[in-house]
Each structure stands twice: as C-alpha cells, then as structure tokens.
C-alpha cells in the first residue's frame, strides 16, 4: 500500500485548505501541514492550466530551502476557467454574487495543479481539468449560499461539496475531487511510483 511506499519519507502538505487536508488524510498516509503566506500572483499572459501550474510551483519555491532529502512537499492551486479568464477567490459578497450569477446556466472548467517536490532534487507537476455545468441559479439561491457558506476562500466562489453544488450542478465531466481542489487519483499514482 501507499503508506508502506512512503515510510521513508516525511510528507508535507503546504496548504491551509481543509478540503485538501481531508482528501490527503483519506489516502491513509501520514503527513504534516505547513502553511506560509504567499502572494498568489501570476503573469497576465498565462492561460488555463499554465496559471495553476505556475502558482503551484511558486508556492513550492517558498519551501525549497527548508527541504531535507527525505521530505516530500505537496503544493496545489485551483482556478475556475470561464470565458477565457480565471475566476479566483472572491474578496466580498458582491464579487461572489457576480461570479456565481455569471456561471449560472453555463459550463466552465475547474483546473487544479499539484506540484510535488521530492527532497531538493526531483519534482513532479500534475494537473487535471474537469468541466462543470450549472443549472440556472436563482438570485435567492445564490444570496442564501453566500450568506450561509461564505465561499470567500474558494475559486469561482463555490465549493462543489457544499449546498450550491448539491442543488446547482447538473453535470460534471471529469473528476469530482479535481473540482474540490485536489486530483487525488493522479497524486496517488505519482506517489505510488516513487
């Protein structure tokens, strides 16, 4: 099993996301969480998965000098890609409301990248894309969701695992956990191959 493969490593998840922590815990492997405050900005010319790839590596670089030979560092980033632009995390109610209403009755992509640093000498970059289709959302539904769930830490202003995902998403093409922000199926495969 994966836990046996990773026995000789010290696994570090560099993410404050409770969802990523829970998903990694579900793989039944031991890890520690370390979080640094990193300014998540990227060059304007990047598109789609280039953005999440760049930000995942940017986060990893902040830890690089601290890594020991038997450390495995995992960083990740997720965006909602809609009409050729990235929807990040909303900073207030109005931004969240506008984002969700723009996604109403349309499809968008959720892109998640994971950067794995093994010691100081090897790294793996993986990404995954899922298509999400929202039903037509009512303003009252969006208002209720934002007030009750405060999705200000989520790309695109929603969490698929929350109320809005349960009542508002018609269809997903791709992996559910990629939409949650962590393509564990791909990460598992890479860790298993170590």
URMO-V887339 format. One record per run of one state. SS is the DSSP state (2 for helix, 1 for strand, 0 for the rest). FROM is the first residue (numbers start at 1). LEN is the number of residues. If there is no record, write none. Layout:
ss:from:len
SS:FROM:LEN
SS:FROM:LEN
This chain:
ss:from:len
0:1:1
2:2:4
0:6:4
1:10:4
0:14:4
2:18:8
0:26:6
1:32:2
0:34:15
2:49:13
0:62:2
2:64:3
0:67:4
1:71:12
0:83:2
1:85:3
0:88:1
1:89:1
0:90:3
2:93:11
0:104:3
1:107:12
0:119:3
1:122:13
0:135:4
2:139:11
0:150:5
1:155:1
0:156:7
2:163:6
1:169:5
0:174:2
2:176:5
0:181:3
2:184:9
0:193:2
